[in-house]
Amino acid sequence: MQATGVVTNLSVGDTAEAREFYEGFLGLSVEGFDLGWVLNLRSPDGRASVQLVSRDATAPVDSVMSVHAGDQVESAYDDAQRRGLEIVYPLTTEPWGVRRFFVRAPDGNVINIVSHVDD
């Protein structure tokens, strides 16, 4: 797989409440999307981004980062299985328009491997 982007997923109690700090203080003022439970904010030049996650809507655990896989999400899933990696959440097409799976890295971190329509 060749990652096309990586975004940190920060666990927050409430995305709306956390928004003021990340927008007001850090200047991440461009909203990529807001699904209520996950909010993507970016800098105006697009060089910095973060996702604030209160609780994943469908997966059993939250991930620490999202890795964009473009059109390679299926092959990445097959490769993860071939390598014997722990699949925490199986390859799923989500109602909000992404295809993704979660894998546990050897260090224990859970990674969201995702394909967006616009990847």
PyMOL commands that set and color helices and strands:
alter all, ss='L'
color gray80, all
select helices_A, chain A and resi 15-25+70-82
alter helices_A, ss='H'
color red, helices_A
select strands_A, chain A and resi 5-11+30-34+38-42+49-53+65-68+86-93+98-104+110-116
alter strands_A, ss='S'
color yellow, strands_A
deselect
rebuild
show_as cartoon
